[in-house]
């Protein structure tokens, strides 16, 4: 009896593992690889196309997103996906999403603008140079895209939120919209505040999202500080910034997944 019970348990564990390894990405999602000479590597890129892409001839805006492993597929996600494809399908969204896989042990380097005294990092200039000079031209050549800044967004969470903010400061002529989810401003707080103060005017449309229970007491304070500095450079006659602080929200994929669709709708 014990042996039979053990076999049954093993069977169900095997079935559960099999289900866990199944891809959840929709048929609108595909992947390819591209050389990233600035990073001395190749990058795997995930592409989401809207439902009617193949049957239409029109051009689409584009969202560039970091940590592609976590965006579309439970099989490749670390602790749960964002369900970007399903959420956009449900909205019949007319947008292309370009997901860039993080560099695993190089992730911190790629997504941080300046070195942190404790954690290192600071290779975001090369990472963004790859996106702007290699990846975006390849996407604009291969797909029907609206190429101007007004129709080009960049979005990410945590360190991905930090590098997305840095991107709109460094390349305002490329990225006209940004979704900044739980941005890790703490990593380069001093330098980011100093850089923000040097920007004469910021026209980028920005959606801020964070939770008030993210485990870092400075998360909300940092977000409010950056929002305040940006607001000083804005015309009050136009709402270019939206800030959402979720009560009880934690630093995880659930917060970002739940907030993604609202961010997309407001930005576009």
C-alpha positions, 0 to 999 in steps of 0.5 A, a space after each residue: 500500500 505504501 509503495 502504491 501511495 508513493 507511486 501515486 504521489 510521484 505521478 501527481 508531482 510529475 504531472 504538476 511539474 509538466 503543467 508548470 513547464 508549459 508555456 503560457 505565451 499567446 500566439 501573438 508572441 515570438 522571439 529572436 536574438 540580436 547582437 548587443 556589441 555594447 554589452 559583448 553578448 547577444 540578447 533574446 528579444 520577445 515581440 508581442 504583436 496586436 491581434 490584427 497585425 497580420 491582417 492590417 497595413 497600419 503602423 503601431 506604437 511600441 513599448 520597450 520593456 525590460 526583464 522579458 522573461 517575466 512579461 509573457 510566459 509563466 514558464 520563463 518567469 522568476 516568480 510569476 508573469 505580468 500577463 502582458 499579452 493576455 491583458 493587451 489582447 483583452 483590451 484589443 490594444 493597438 501596440 507592439 511590445 518589445 521585451 528585452 531579456 535581462 542579462 542574468 548575473 549581469 542584470 544589475 549592471 545593465 539596469 543601473 546608471 551609476 555604480 553603487 558603493 555597496 552593490 556595484 553596477 553602472 552599465 546602463 549607458 551601454 545597455 541603453 545605447 544598444 536599445 537606441 542604436 541597435 534594437 530600435 532600428 532593427 524593430 523599426 525595419 522589421 515591423 510596421 512601427 510609428 517611430 517618433 518619440 510620441 509613439 515610443 514608450 519604455 517601461 519596467 519595474 524595480 531596477 527596470 523602473 530606474 533604468 527607464 527613468 534614466 532613459 527618458 532623461 538621456 534620450 527624450 527624443 527617443 522615448 516620449 512615454 514611460 511606465 515606472 513601476 516601483 523604480 529603485 531610485 535608492 540605488 543611485 538616489 543622489 546621482 538621479 536627483 542631480 541629473 533630474 535637476 539639470 534637465 531644463 524641461 521634461 515633456 515625457 508622459 510618465 506613469 508612476 506606480 508603487 505600493 506603500 508596503 514594498 519593504 523599503 520605507 523610502 520607496 514612496 518618498 523617493 517616488 514623491 521626490 522625483 515627481 516633485 522635481 519633475 512637476 517643477 519643470 512642467 506646465 500645469 495646464 497639461 497632465 503629463 504625470 500620473 502617480 498611483 500608490 497602491 495601499 498594501 502593494 508589495 514589491 512583486 509581479 502581482 503589483 506590476 501585473 495588476 497595474 499594467 493595463 491601467 498604465 497602458 490605457 493612460 499612456 496611450 
